[in-house]
Amino acid sequence: MMTADEDSNSAITTSPWWHVLQHHPGRDLVTLAQEQHLYYGRNRIQLHWLDQLCLRLSLQAYLHRRPLAIVYPVPICHLAALVAAELLIYDFAERHQSTLFHRSRPSFMLISSRTEIREHYLNIRVDKEPLAATFPLARIRNDGEPAGIVAPGIEARYPPRLYHLPRPFLIEKPWPTGIKAIIVDHTDDTFIDQVSRIHELAAHRKISCIIHICNNPFAPYLQDLAEAGVPVWAWSHSELEAEALQSSPGAAAGPGHPFEISARQLNNIASGIRHQLVLCHHPRLENAASRLWDDLGTIQRTDPWRSDSGVRRAIQAAYGVFYTMLQLLVPLPVYEEEASRFWGLRPIDRRIADLEAFTPLLRTEAPEIENIYWPSLLLDLKDMRLALLEGNPKYDTLVQQIREQRQQSGQSGCLAVVCPNQASLRMVQLCLRARERLPLERPDKAQAEAPIRLLTYKDLSTLSSADILLFPGQFSYGRRQYALTAAAPDIRYLAYRDEAERIEQQLLSLHQTLGRLASEEAHQRAWEALVSGGASQVQAASRQRHPPIVIEFARREGSRQTRRKVAALSGFSDLSIWTPFSTLEYDQQNEGDPGTDDRDSDHPPVSSAVFPQQPSEKSLVPAFRVNFQDGFCYATRESRLMVFLSATEQIDERVVEGLRAGDLVLFVDGQQRRTLYEAILERVKRHPKMGATYLLVRYWQESVRAGFLQAQLTYEELLKELQQRGSHMQSVAGVRCWITGQVLGPSDPEDIYRIGYIFEDNALIQEYRNIDSALRRIRSLHRALARQLNRVIIQAGVRGTHSDAAEECIDQELNLYVDDFRDSVTIHRVVSVSQRELLVPPALTQRFFKEGTVLTW
């Protein structure tokens, strides 16, 4: 638990930069809120002091035409819409009396992939007047002029002043003229790869004020921005602690608007976050893992590793297999059998066999590795796999933790289990529901037992409240900021003994680094860089030495629990100490962490054409090459491609041998495996008004699949069971489509009830009407989207866009427009299909590749 020092907290509130920010003059958003003129709908907005200071900083950046990066200290951040409103109101107050204002009307651009950000802006009111009535909002579009978005019931009277850019590819499209500042929302990491490009395009248009807002203090682009001279202002939990203690947030009412900071989070910060290491014992696996850890660390310091060669990729692949087994949360047979069938993950034994194919390459390019380390690595990986076949202590401990939590907390407690990715989450979900009969979280309020919430690292940024947060073990370099979440007062880590030591080192390093980023000295430097002549406005801040951070760790070994305090040493440790390959360079090159991608099969097998040996036949499948006017794809004989029929505006599924020249093949996000249903669910799952709808739909999809696997029925047997209970279902294909997800769900709500009865799923039985309502909501969005997209495609000659149709709104409540999905859905005209089948990796099938793409395997 982090200790608070009253003197260091009071020093923050008396520092020179704080004084200037708090007393900054001007008619702006903060002033309106202080005078109680600012509303969200009918609820008055009371800005937290943290928001006030962030808005003051953003205003300083705009006034002095400087870029700025703000790091928010809580996972959920809705600051971007407030910053846009702040700049608009201040600019209006300064210019509205001037004739120059009416001529130039400067505007602003908000870059964010979250469509709910529009709703936040549209619902901000000054007294009774929507802000968007005076400063209209518009969407940057794929082609043509931006499309206006008006506040409900308000007629637009002025040209747009705020432009929303929702997708990365739109950055390259023409920008509106007159933009004076850009606000970039990084809270979901969509635009992290476009930071430098945004600055290049802004510099070309002479836009100097670019404000970045994120909640990851360790994001790689922040270091790049700092090196380029951009002031970076980071907050830490310690700066919230005094405020939280004084305001007693535990008694606060629920949020009345999305800009409130969670009272639960402030209360957790004030009382301190407890870190508990739950040790999992497996001597055989731990010994092999410890040897691997040491060998991988030694290899990383060799010359072949530093060179850009096949050796580097071989060692990285070995680490990926090691990492996957180290944090595996389900029994290994589940991973290797069920996961490979339903989620496309390659089995561990297959991945180890692929690694053995690297031996000839290592013998040629790195004999010191091949002779000393490589045979040992392979043996230890095999030993880890055999150990996991005997049993997975992390899974057993996970189940034990869940049962203990249910017994201790009854109906009031909530345990959130963080899975590395979506595939891992679904495997854990299947095991807990089918093997352990444990209840998972349901969206209804009346819970018969304590809920268990499963979420991924990506979903963690939306979590505002839980009693216990349980991680499967180690953090990666790219995700280490999640150790700072204040969503729960108790954070636990399932860890082997060697892993536990590294977790302690990682947490100490995290807090040390964040303390340096958010220190008073760092704030003073950022203020002086942000404000021209800042030294004349504020006195030099007194350099105070903060006491070393102390974190209390609790360790549990069975029923025995010990506690110890670990004091941070002087200086700042290297964050890469965490694991040999958890470095900034590794995460950037691999676009994430090894072994934690949603689908390992999205990447070619490790036996690539880069290496001299012939790839194994086991890793390739026969497929036809389909050539389009602008690219190509590979499709197996069993693949079914979505063909768009322009005459009837319908989609027809065809096998590859049924394709003809001139056919129009539809891809969603460049894939045939991805449907419009998935694209819609992905866009709306974080929207507050769609939360229950999303949970219900996902619960149905995962429950019917898990129940089918557990019951070990055939599709014909399941159909017969339904018919015996009064179902009107007639075809096996319809039932199969429910299981595979090709069809969202049954049209008859009673079939949901019947499925719950067959699979003994009480949640389906109790919630079948609500699930049916949620399915109908998503279906209506799907039909509206498909119908309007079809019209856009036809009217625009397939490849273009049609301005009138593209402006149509799919759902007014969610602010979803056709343009929000135009980049997801693409149509490609078939030119030819190869006569012979080629051997290709399964991961490359049913995916669209642009013309000129070179693929090697």
ZAMARGU-4260 file (C-alpha; in steps of 0.2 Angstrom, whole numbers, plus 5000, padded with zeros to 4 digits):
<rodrens>
0) 5000/5000/5000 | 5007/5017/4995 | 5010/5029/5010 | 5004/5047/5009 | 5015/5061/5015
5) 5004/5076/5020 | 5018/5089/5017 | 5021/5082/4999 | 5002/5083/4996 | 5001/5101/5002
10) 5016/5106/4992 | 5006/5102/4976 | 4992/5114/4981 | 5004/5128/4985 | 5016/5126/4970
15) 5017/5141/4958 | 5010/5133/4943 | 4995/5127/4953 | 4992/5145/4959 | 4993/5152/4941
20) 4981/5138/4934 | 4968/5140/4947 | 4967/5159/4945 | 4968/5160/4926 | 4956/5174/4920
25) 4944/5172/4906 | 4926/5167/4901 | 4928/5149/4897 | 4921/5132/4902 | 4928/5132/4919
30) 4921/5149/4923 | 4904/5143/4917 | 4904/5128/4928 | 4909/5137/4943 | 4895/5149/4940
35) 4883/5134/4938 | 4878/5138/4920 | 4885/5121/4913 | 4874/5106/4911 | 4874/5089/4904
40) 4856/5087/4898 | 4847/5091/4914 | 4861/5088/4926 | 4873/5102/4932 | 4891/5098/4928
45) 4902/5101/4943 | 4920/5099/4936 | 4932/5090/4947 | 4948/5100/4951 | 4958/5088/4940
50) 4947/5092/4925 | 4948/5110/4928 | 4967/5110/4928 | 4968/5100/4912 | 4956/5112/4904
55) 4967/5127/4910 | 4983/5118/4903 | 4974/5115/4886 | 4969/5133/4885 | 4987/5139/4888
60) 4992/5127/4874 | 4980/5135/4863 | 4983/5153/4868 | 5002/5151/4865 | 5000/5139/4850
65) 5010/5125/4858 | 5007/5106/4857 | 5003/5097/4874 | 5001/5079/4880 | 4990/5076/4896
70) 4991/5060/4905 | 4975/5056/4915 | 4977/5046/4931 | 4961/5036/4930 | 4956/5022/4917
75) 4940/5030/4911 | 4943/5047/4903 | 4930/5058/4894 | 4941/5074/4894 | 4942/5075/4875
80) 4925/5082/4873 | 4927/5095/4887 | 4943/5101/4880 | 4935/5104/4863 | 4921/5113/4872
85) 4933/5123/4882 | 4943/5129/4866 | 4927/5134/4857 | 4919/5144/4871 | 4935/5153/4875
90) 4938/5157/4857 | 4920/5163/4855 | 4921/5174/4871 | 4937/5182/4864 | 4932/5185/4846
95) 4913/5187/4845 | 4914/5206/4846 | 4926/5207/4832 | 4921/5208/4814 | 4936/5197/4810
100) 4928/5183/4820 | 4913/5183/4808 | 4924/5182/4793 | 4936/5169/4798 | 4927/5158/4811
105) 4941/5147/4816 | 4937/5129/4820 | 4944/5114/4829 | 4946/5095/4825 | 4943/5081/4838
110) 4951/5065/4833 | 4943/5050/4842 | 4937/5033/4837 | 4924/5033/4851 | 4907/5037/4843
115) 4899/5041/4860 | 4911/5056/4861 | 4898/5065/4849 | 4884/5061/4861 | 4894/5069/4875
120) 4897/5085/4866 | 4879/5086/4859 | 4872/5085/4877 | 4883/5099/4884 | 4872/5114/4888
125) 4875/5132/4893 | 4859/5135/4904 | 4846/5128/4892 | 4855/5130/4875 | 4865/5115/4868
130) 4883/5120/4865 | 4881/5111/4847 | 4867/5124/4843 | 4880/5138/4843 | 4895/5127/4838
135) 4889/5114/4827 | 4897/5097/4825 | 4902/5088/4809 | 4910/5072/4804 | 4925/5071/4793
140) 4920/5059/4779 | 4928/5048/4766 | 4923/5059/4752 | 4915/5076/4750 | 4911/5089/4762
145) 4909/5085/4781 | 4892/5078/4786 | 4884/5088/4800 | 4877/5081/4816 | 4865/5092/4825
150) 4858/5091/4843 | 4842/5082/4844 | 4827/5094/4841 | 4839/5109/4837 | 4841/5116/4819
155) 4858/5120/4814 | 4860/5139/4812 | 4879/5140/4809 | 4893/5132/4799 | 4902/5118/4809
160) 4915/5124/4822 | 4920/5106/4828 | 4925/5092/4817 | 4925/5074/4822 | 4938/5062/4814
165) 4934/5044/4819 | 4945/5032/4809 | 4964/5032/4806 | 4962/5031/4787 | 4953/5048/4787
170) 4968/5057/4793 | 4974/5057/4775 | 4958/5064/4768 | 4956/5083/4765 | 4954/5093/4781
175) 4942/5107/4783 | 4950/5125/4781 | 4952/5136/4796 | 4957/5123/4809 | 4966/5131/4823
180) 4969/5116/4835 | 4967/5097/4836 | 4962/5087/4851 | 4968/5068/4850 | 4959/5055/4861
185) 4971/5041/4864 | 4960/5032/4877 | 4958/5017/4866 | 4975/5017/4857 | 4967/5018/4840
190) 4978/5032/4834 | 4994/5028/4843 | 5003/5024/4826 | 4997/5040/4818 | 5004/5052/4831
195) 5019/5057/4820 | 5008/5058/4804 | 4996/5069/4813 | 5010/5081/4818 | 5017/5081/4800
200) 5000/5085/4792 | 4996/5098/4805 | 5013/5107/4802 | 5010/5107/4783 | 4993/5116/4787
205) 5002/5127/4800 | 4992/5121/4815 | 5004/5121/4830 | 4992/5117/4844 | 4989/5098/4845
210) 4983/5092/4862 | 4985/5073/4866 | 4974/5065/4880 | 4979/5048/4886 | 4978/5037/4902
215) 4994/5027/4899 | 5009/5036/4906 | 5020/5023/4898 | 5014/5025/4880 | 5028/5024/4868
220) 5023/5040/4858 | 5024/5050/4874 | 5043/5048/4874 | 5043/5053/4856 | 5033/5068/4860
225) 5044/5073/4874 | 5060/5071/4864 | 5052/5082/4851 | 5050/5096/4864 | 5031/5093/4867
230) 5027/5097/4885 | 5020/5081/4894 | 5010/5084/4909 | 5006/5068/4919 | 4996/5065/4934
235) 4998/5052/4948 | 4987/5044/4961 | 4996/5054/4975 | 4990/5070/4968 | 4972/5064/4970
240) 4974/5056/4987 | 4972/5072/4998 | 4957/5078/4988 | 4949/5060/4990 | 4952/5060/5009
245) 4944/5077/5011 | 4929/5075/5000 | 4924/5058/5007 | 4918/5052/4990 | 4911/5035/4997
250) 4895/5044/5001 | 4894/5053/4984 | 4879/5049/4973 | 4880/5040/4956 | 4887/5049/4941
255) 4875/5062/4933 | 4885/5065/4918 | 4900/5056/4910 | 4913/5069/4915 | 4912/5064/4934
260) 4926/5055/4941 | 4921/5039/4949 | 4919/5041/4968 | 4924/5023/4970 | 4940/5026/4961
265) 4944/5041/4972 | 4940/5031/4988 | 4952/5017/4982 | 4966/5029/4979 | 4963/5037/4996
270) 4964/5021/5006 | 4978/5014/4995 | 4978/4999/4983 | 4983/4982/4991 | 4994/4971/4980
275) 4992/4952/4984 | 5003/4939/4976 | 4994/4922/4976 | 5008/4909/4973 | 5004/4894/4962
280) 5016/4879/4965 | 5021/4868/4951 | 5039/4863/4954 | 5042/4854/4937 | 5035/4869/4927
285) 5044/4882/4938 | 5061/4874/4937 | 5060/4873/4918 | 5053/4891/4917 | 5067/4897/4928
290) 5080/4889/4917 | 5072/4896/4901 | 5071/4913/4909 | 5090/4914/4912 | 5094/4907/4895
295) 5083/4919/4886 | 5090/4933/4895 | 5108/4928/4891 | 5103/4926/4872 | 5096/4943/4872
300) 5114/4950/4876 | 5122/4940/4861 | 5127/4948/4845 | 5115/4937/4834 | 5100/4944/4844
305) 5105/4962/4841 | 5106/4959/4822 | 5091/4959/4811 | 5092/4941/4806 | 5081/4925/4806
310) 5089/4921/4823 | 5080/4935/4831 | 5064/4929/4825 | 5067/4911/4830 | 5071/4917/4848
315) 5056/4928/4849 | 5045/4914/4843 | 5052/4903/4857 | 5048/4917/4870 | 5031/4918/4863
320) 5028/4899/4867 | 5036/4901/4884 | 5025/4916/4888 | 5009/4908/4882 | 5012/4893/4894
325) 5018/4904/4909 | 5001/4913/4909 | 4989/4900/4903 | 4973/4901/4913 | 4964/4885/4907
330) 4969/4867/4907 | 4981/4863/4893 | 4969/4850/4884 | 4956/4864/4883 | 4968/4875/4875
335) 4975/4863/4862 | 4959/4854/4857 | 4944/4866/4859 | 4954/4882/4856 | 4961/4876/4839
340) 4944/4871/4833 | 4934/4887/4838 | 4947/4901/4839 | 4961/4896/4827 | 4975/4895/4840
345) 4989/4884/4836 | 4993/4870/4849 | 5008/4871/4859 | 5016/4855/4853 | 5014/4862/4835
350) 5023/4878/4839 | 5037/4868/4848 | 5038/4857/4832 | 5040/4873/4822 | 5054/4879/4833
355) 5064/4863/4830 | 5064/4867/4812 | 5075/4882/4816 | 5090/4872/4821 | 5098/4871/4804
360) 5097/4890/4803 | 5105/4892/4820 | 5118/4880/4816 | 5123/4891/4801 | 5121/4909/4808
365) 5123/4907/4827 | 5132/4891/4831 | 5135/4897/4849 | 5117/4898/4852 | 5113/4882/4843
370) 5127/4872/4853 | 5123/4879/4870 | 5106/4886/4872 | 5094/4880/4859 | 5093/4861/4863
375) 5091/4866/4881 | 5077/4879/4876 | 5068/4865/4867 | 5069/4853/4881 | 5063/4865/4894
380) 5048/4870/4883 | 5043/4852/4881 | 5045/4850/4899 | 5034/4865/4903 | 5021/4857/4891
385) 5022/4840/4900 | 5020/4848/4917 | 5005/4858/4911 | 4997/4841/4905 | 4999/4835/4923
390) 4989/4850/4929 | 4988/4869/4928 | 4989/4877/4946 | 4984/4894/4939 | 4968/4887/4934
395) 4965/4878/4950 | 4970/4893/4960 | 4958/4904/4949 | 4944/4893/4953 | 4948/4893/4972
400) 4949/4912/4972 | 4932/4913/4964 | 4924/4901/4976 | 4932/4910/4991 | 4926/4927/4985
405) 4908/4920/4983 | 4909/4913/5001 | 4916/4929/5009 | 4906/4943/5000 | 4889/4934/4997
410) 4879/4945/4985 | 4889/4961/4987 | 4906/4957/4980 | 4912/4958/4962 | 4927/4949/4956
415) 4935/4954/4940 | 4946/4942/4931 | 4958/4950/4918 | 4962/4938/4903 | 4976/4942/4891
420) 4964/4942/4876 | 4947/4938/4869 | 4952/4920/4864 | 4958/4917/4882 | 4943/4925/4889
425) 4931/4913/4880 | 4941/4898/4885 | 4940/4903/4903 | 4922/4907/4901 | 4919/4890/4894
430) 4928/4881/4908 | 4920/4891/4922 | 4903/4888/4915 | 4904/4871/4908 | 4916/4862/4920
435) 4914/4872/4937 | 4896/4877/4935 | 4901/4895/4941 | 4889/4909/4938 | 4896/4923/4927
440) 4891/4942/4928 | 4873/4945/4921 | 4868/4963/4917 | 4852/4961/4927 | 4853/4970/4944
445) 4846/4955/4955 | 4861/4943/4956 | 4857/4927/4965 | 4876/4925/4969 | 4891/4936/4969
450) 4895/4940/4950 | 4911/4935/4941 | 4916/4947/4928 | 4928/4942/4914 | 4937/4955/4904
455) 4952/4958/4893 | 4966/4970/4895 | 4957/4981/4882 | 4941/4981/4892 | 4950/4985/4908
460) 4950/5004/4902 | 4931/5004/4904 | 4931/4996/4922 | 4926/5009/4935 | 4921/4998/4950
465) 4926/4980/4957 | 4930/4973/4973 | 4945/4962/4968 | 4955/4963/4951 | 4963/4947/4947
470) 4977/4946/4934 | 4984/4929/4927 | 5002/4934/4932 | 5014/4945/4923 | 5011/4961/4914
475) 5019/4965/4897 | 5029/4980/4894 | 5015/4988/4883 | 5002/4985/4896 | 5010/4989/4913
480) 5000/5004/4916 | 4985/4993/4921 | 4994/4990/4937 | 4989/5008/4942 | 4971/5006/4939
485) 4960/5012/4954 | 4945/5002/4949 | 4947/4990/4964 | 4955/4992/4981 | 4962/4974/4980
490) 4973/4969/4965 | 4979/4951/4965 | 4991/4942/4954 | 4992/4923/4951 | 5010/4919/4950
495) 5024/4906/4951 | 5037/4910/4963 | 5050/4916/4951 | 5036/4926/4943 | 5031/4934/4959
500) 5048/4942/4962 | 5047/4950/4945 | 5030/4957/4948 | 5036/4965/4964 | 5051/4973/4954
505) 5039/4978/4940 | 5027/4987/4952 | 5041/4996/4961 | 5048/5002/4944 | 5031/5008/4938
510) 5028/5019/4953 | 5045/5026/4953 | 5044/5030/4935 | 5027/5038/4937 | 5033/5048/4952
515) 5046/5055/4941 | 5034/5059/4927 | 5022/5067/4938 | 5034/5076/4950 | 5032/5094/4954
520) 5049/5098/4945 | 5042/5089/4929 | 5026/5100/4930 | 5036/5116/4932 | 5047/5112/4917
525) 5031/5108/4907 | 5023/5124/4912 | 5038/5134/4908 | 5039/5126/4891 | 5020/5128/4888
530) 5019/5146/4893 | 5029/5160/4884 | 5038/5169/4897 | 5032/5157/4910 | 5047/5161/4921
535) 5040/5179/4923 | 5023/5173/4928 | 5028/5160/4941 | 5042/5159/4954 | 5054/5146/4953
540) 5047/5130/4962 | 5056/5125/4977 | 5064/5108/4973 | 5057/5096/4986 | 5063/5078/4989
545) 5048/5066/4990 | 5050/5052/5002 | 5053/5035/4993 | 5038/5025/4988 | 5033/5011/4999
550) 5022/4997/4993 | 5015/4983/5004 | 5014/4966/4996 | 5004/4952/5003 | 5009/4934/4998
555) 4997/4919/5000 | 5004/4901/4999 | 4988/4890/5002 | 4980/4896/5018 | 4996/4905/5025
560) 4998/4924/5021 | 5013/4935/5024 | 5015/4953/5022 | 5030/4964/5019 | 5034/4981/5014
565) 5046/4985/5000 | 5055/5002/4999 | 5060/5009/4982 | 5079/5011/4980 | 5086/5027/4974
570) 5086/5030/4956 | 5074/5022/4943 | 5076/5004/4938 | 5075/4998/4920 | 5058/4993/4915
575) 5064/4979/4904 | 5070/4970/4920 | 5052/4963/4920 | 5056/4949/4907 | 5070/4947/4894
580) 5059/4952/4879 | 5047/4965/4887 | 5056/4980/4879 | 5049/4995/4870 | 5057/4989/4854
585) 5049/4971/4855 | 5032/4977/4858 | 5033/4990/4844 | 5040/4977/4832 | 5027/4964/4836
590) 5012/4975/4838 | 5008/4968/4855 | 5014/4955/4866 | 5019/4937/4862 | 5006/4924/4864
595) 4992/4936/4868 | 4985/4940/4851 | 4967/4937/4849 | 4971/4924/4836 | 4988/4916/4834
600) 4983/4910/4817 | 4982/4928/4811 | 5001/4927/4809 | 5010/4916/4797 | 5018/4900/4805
605) 5035/4902/4811 | 5042/4892/4797 | 5043/4905/4784 | 5052/4907/4768 | 5064/4918/4776
610) 5072/4902/4782 | 5081/4889/4771 | 5072/4874/4776 | 5056/4868/4768 | 5040/4872/4778
615) 5030/4858/4785 | 5015/4851/4775 | 5006/4851/4791 | 5006/4870/4792 | 4998/4873/4775
620) 4981/4871/4767 | 4977/4870/4748 | 4968/4886/4742 | 4963/4894/4726 | 4969/4912/4722
625) 4955/4924/4718 | 4961/4939/4709 | 4951/4956/4710 | 4953/4972/4701 | 4963/4980/4716
630) 4970/4965/4725 | 4968/4946/4729 | 4963/4933/4742 | 4965/4915/4745 | 4950/4903/4748
635) 4950/4885/4752 | 4938/4873/4743 | 4926/4874/4759 | 4927/4893/4760 | 4911/4902/4758
640) 4913/4920/4751 | 4900/4934/4753 | 4894/4939/4735 | 4884/4955/4733 | 4870/4954/4721
645) 4867/4972/4715 | 4851/4967/4706 | 4842/4961/4722 | 4853/4971/4735 | 4856/4954/4744
650) 4871/4944/4750 | 4874/4927/4743 | 4886/4914/4750 | 4896/4905/4737 | 4910/4892/4737
655) 4926/4898/4728 | 4923/4887/4713 | 4906/4895/4710 | 4914/4913/4708 | 4913/4920/4691
660) 4922/4935/4683 | 4913/4951/4687 | 4906/4945/4704 | 4906/4957/4718 | 4914/4950/4734
665) 4911/4959/4751 | 4924/4960/4765 | 4921/4966/4782 | 4937/4974/4789 | 4947/4965/4776
670) 4941/4948/4781 | 4927/4935/4776 | 4927/4928/4794 | 4921/4944/4801 | 4903/4949/4799
675) 4893/4965/4800 | 4886/4959/4817 | 4903/4959/4824 | 4908/4976/4817 | 4892/4983/4825
680) 4895/4975/4842 | 4913/4981/4842 | 4908/4999/4839 | 4894/5000/4852 | 4900/4988/4866
685) 4907/5003/4876 | 4893/5015/4873 | 4884/5017/4890 | 4867/5015/4882 | 4872/4999/4874
690) 4881/4991/4889 | 4866/4979/4894 | 4862/4976/4876 | 4880/4971/4872 | 4882/4960/4887
695) 4865/4951/4884 | 4870/4947/4866 | 4887/4941/4870 | 4881/4930/4884 | 4869/4922/4872
700) 4882/4919/4859 | 4895/4912/4871 | 4882/4902/4882 | 4875/4892/4867 | 4892/4888/4861
705) 4898/4882/4878 | 4883/4872/4881 | 4884/4864/4864 | 4902/4859/4868 | 4898/4853/4885
710) 4883/4843/4880 | 4892/4834/4866 | 4877/4834/4855 | 4876/4834/4836 | 4867/4848/4827
715) 4854/4835/4822 | 4852/4830/4840 | 4850/4848/4846 | 4837/4851/4833 | 4827/4836/4838
720) 4828/4842/4857 | 4821/4859/4852 | 4807/4851/4841 | 4802/4840/4856 | 4800/4855/4866
725) 4789/4864/4854 | 4801/4874/4843 | 4796/4878/4825 | 4814/4876/4819 | 4815/4865/4804
730) 4833/4865/4797 | 4850/4859/4805 | 4858/4873/4796 | 4849/4886/4806 | 4855/4878/4823
735) 4872/4877/4816 | 4872/4895/4812 | 4868/4899/4830 | 4882/4889/4837 | 4895/4896/4824
740) 4889/4914/4826 | 4884/4916/4807 | 4866/4920/4813 | 4864/4931/4828 | 4851/4921/4836
745) 4833/4914/4835 | 4819/4924/4829 | 4807/4915/4842 | 4812/4921/4860 | 4805/4904/4866
750) 4819/4895/4857 | 4831/4905/4869 | 4821/4898/4884 | 4822/4880/4876 | 4841/4881/4874
755) 4843/4887/4892 | 4832/4872/4897 | 4842/4860/4887 | 4859/4866/4893 | 4853/4869/4911
760) 4858/4888/4909 | 4847/4897/4922 | 4853/4914/4915 | 4846/4910/4898 | 4829/4904/4906
765) 4827/4919/4917 | 4833/4932/4904 | 4827/4925/4888 | 4815/4940/4885 | 4828/4953/4888
770) 4840/4943/4877 | 4827/4943/4863 | 4825/4962/4865 | 4844/4964/4864 | 4845/4953/4848
775) 4831/4963/4840 | 4840/4979/4844 | 4856/4973/4835 | 4846/4965/4821 | 4838/4982/4817
780) 4855/4991/4817 | 4861/4977/4805 | 4847/4978/4793 | 4847/4997/4793 | 4866/4997/4790
785) 4866/4984/4777 | 4851/4992/4767 | 4859/5009/4767 | 4876/5002/4763 | 4869/4993/4748
790) 4861/5009/4742 | 4877/5018/4744 | 4886/5005/4734 | 4874/5004/4720 | 4871/5023/4718
795) 4890/5026/4718 | 4894/5013/4706 | 4901/5001/4718 | 4917/5009/4723 | 4913/5027/4727
800) 4902/5035/4739 | 4885/5044/4738 | 4884/5060/4749 | 4866/5059/4752 | 4865/5041/4757
805) 4881/5042/4767 | 4874/5056/4778 | 4859/5044/4784 | 4859/5040/4802 | 4858/5022/4807
810) 4854/5025/4826 | 4850/5043/4832 | 4852/5038/4850 | 4870/5031/4847 | 4875/5044/4834
815) 4879/5030/4822 | 4880/5035/4804 | 4883/5025/4788 | 4900/5034/4786 | 4905/5026/4803
820) 4905/5009/4794 | 4910/5014/4776 | 4928/5010/4780 | 4924/4993/4787 | 4914/4986/4772
825) 4923/4985/4755 | 4917/4977/4738 | 4929/4970/4726 | 4926/4964/4708 | 4932/4947/4703
830) 4944/4946/4688 | 4949/4928/4689 | 4951/4912/4699 | 4966/4901/4698 | 4964/4884/4690
835) 4976/4875/4702 | 4976/4875/4721 | 4991/4883/4730 | 4998/4878/4748 | 4996/4893/4759
840) 4995/4895/4778 | 4978/4895/4785 | 4980/4912/4792 | 4981/4919/4775 | 4964/4912/4768
845) 4948/4923/4767 | 4958/4939/4769 | 4959/4953/4756 | 4977/4959/4751 | 4980/4975/4741
850) 4988/4973/4724 | 5006/4972/4725 | 5007/4964/4742 | 5021/4951/4744 | 5017/4936/4755
855) 5031/4924/4760 | 5029/4907/4769
</rodrens>
